[in-house]
Amino acid sequence: MKHVTLRQLRVFLSAARHMNFSRAATELHLTQPAVSTQIKELAADAGLPLFERIGRRTYLTPAGEEVLECAKAITQRLREAEDALGRLRGITGGRLNVAVISAGDYFFPRLLAAFGASHPGVSFNLTVHNRDGLLRQLADNLTDLAIMVRPPRDMDTVAVAFAPHPYVIVAPPDHPLAGARQIPRAALNRERFVLREQGSDTWNSMREVFGRQFSRLNIAMQIQSTETIKQAVVAGFGIAFLSAHTIALDLLAGHLVVLDVQDFPAMLSWYLVHNRAKRLPPVAAAFKDFLLREGAPLIERLVKLGAPAASQATRPPSRARRS
């Protein structure tokens, strides 16, 4: 395999991870024909097919399994070389790889900018994922640090809480409960909810906050995009359980209001997570220290919940009541 390129290996790794060329193309921002071409060229160089299709499912051939192990080893060695060069450069340079759960993309770039202002030689690779995608980034060692709400329990990771994460119930301004005070949680059983997809961090957070009441809620629609959920609420499809950090501009614009529900906002935490065995490059270690030291006050300043109805989201946290 004298003519293998890193691009081919990168495409092959993605295709092998998803066992689906279309998903690999989406992940890599390529067309499906481009992915197929790279895989065909790699297989031609190997002299053996790398994938086989049995029924409706795609599998790696024995040759594909061998190439996969080699590709992982090469990728890992390149990553170790990059980390070693970063340590030699120190935190005046280097590349910071961070993966963030989707709710974090509303403020996290500004945290990176604040860190970068003190470290002008650092470059950044920021990726945004749903929960499954974020866990794959950790499992495949594709990121130095991951930012999420619920650290994995079945992976050997270090997880440190660095900032509070309030969740609120939002509705359109003309909703009958808008302006009501201390709405009983039981009253929400009569409302329709628009919710993130099952398995997402928001879905899991809502299930945790509502406890046994969760099964009595009317989930009218599940959507994979927080922005689309907000638009559905504005359109009158229902109310929503959302991170307070995702709705600041909507409150200021008057598109949404926060309902004053008993025991809300529900306070969870933002966690910084990395593989326990990972030797953090100096720039990643410096950013970890920065988040633990300055993350919480920076988020509080950056995410301004300016609408009057949102003032409850900044009051001291209360423990969500299980019912």
C-alpha positions, 0 to 999 in steps of 0.5 A: 500500500505504497500510495495510501493518503491520509485523506483516504484513511480519514474517509475510511475511518469514518465509513468504518465507524458508521458502516454507511457512506452517506453518514460518512459523507455528512460527517466529513462534509463531502459528497457520497460519490467522493467518499466512494471514490476514496474507498475504491482507491484505497481498496485498489491499493490494498488489492482486496475489497474492504467492505461487503454488503450482506442483505441490507447491512454493510460489513468490513471484510477481513482486509477491511478489519486489517486496514482499520487497525492500521488506520487507527494506529497511524491516526493515533501516532499522528495525534501523539506527534501533534501533542508532543509538538504542542508540548514543545511549543507550550501554551504560546502555540498548539491546537486545542481540540474541543467537542461540545454538546449542541446546547453549548454552541450558543456561548462556547465560541465566546469562551474560546475567544476569551481564552484565545485573547490571552493565548494568541498563538493557539489555534482551535478545532471546535466541533458540535455534536448531539450526545451520541456524536460527542461520546464517539469523539471521546471513545475514538480519542478525536478530541482533547476535551468534551463539554456536556451535561451528563458525563458517561458512566460506562467510559473511563473518563475524568469529569469535572463540573465547572458551571451551573446549567439552568433549564426552564420551561418556555412558551409563546408570549400569548400562552395562557400561563404566561405571566402566571406565578408559581405554576404547579408542576402538575398543571404541565400535565395538561400541556403539549411539549415539544422536546429534543429527541430521545437520548439527547442530553436535553431529553435525559435532563428533562426525564431526570428533572421531572422524575415519575411525572415525565411519563404523564407529560404529553410529548406532542413532538420530538425534534433534533434541533433546538432552534426548530423546537423554539420555532415550533413553540413560537408557532403554537405547537406546545411548550418546551423544556430548554437550556436557559443558555439557548434562549437569551436572544429569543427572550430579548426579542419577545419571541418566547417567555419563561413560565414561572413553574414551581421548582424551576429553573432546574439547575444541573451542571456543565461538565468538562470531560476527557479520557482518564488515560489521555495525556493532555497537551499543555494548551488543553491543560491550560484551557481546563484550568481556565474553565475551572477558574473562569468558566462559570462567571464568564458564562453568566456574563456572556449569556444575558437573560435580559427579558423580565420573565427570564430573571428567575433563571438567574436566581439561586438554584433550587433542587428539582422536586421528584414526583 
